[in-house]
Amino acid sequence: MANLCEVCGKSTSSGMNVSHSHIRTRKTWKPNIQRVRAVVDGATKKVKSFCRPITA
């Protein structure tokens, strides 16, 4: 299951953790995906959505 918001398209982003001694390790940041019921084209449908579009 992909971490992808069906509303805004936000997905996993990647980068590096950098320690105090500057040792760099790979890190991924995943969005907070929730399954919610939403009205799409007049019908109620379950949608995977990022938490920010839900609260807005």
Secondary structure as GFF3:
##gff-version 3
##sequence-region A 1 56
A	DSSP	beta_strand	13	18	.	.	.	ID=ss1
A	DSSP	beta_strand	24	29	.	.	.	ID=ss2
A	DSSP	beta_strand	33	40	.	.	.	ID=ss3
A	DSSP	beta_strand	43	50	.	.	.	ID=ss4
A	DSSP	alpha_helix	51	55	.	.	.	ID=ss5
###
